[in-house]
Amino acid sequence: MLHEVPEDDGGHASLLAVARLYYEDDLSQQQIADRLGVSRSTVSRLLQLAREQGIVHIEIRPPTSVSQLSAWLQGALKLRKAVVVPRRRAAAAPRSSSAPRCRRSSSCT
């Protein structure tokens, strides 16, 4: 997608263009750097500046309930039913030395 920005915006054009390529077009920082002929660290710095100057605002909004998350998953993935099990907050019990251990390279004993 081509993003057009005004030329006389006091330097915000490059911040806006980089932010759109990264957040809207889902390009990696390296892809943006290659496209614009700059280093990846320059892209990273521009993204940070875009956040600092309010061009980019990142908001994390957790679901308000397990039932709402279930309904959202059901709709988004076109499922007949989705069940979300909340994670316990309690500390895990210590593992006994006789409990089986599994590793990727070996099977459980």
CORGI-V163790 format. One record per helix or strand of 3 or more residues. SS is the DSSP state (H for helix, E for strand). FROM is the first residue (numbers start at 0). TO is the last residue. If there is no record, write none. Layout:
ss:SS from:FROM to:TO
ss:SS from:FROM to:TO
This chain:
ss:H from:11 to:23
ss:H from:28 to:35
ss:H from:39 to:51
ss:H from:65 to:75
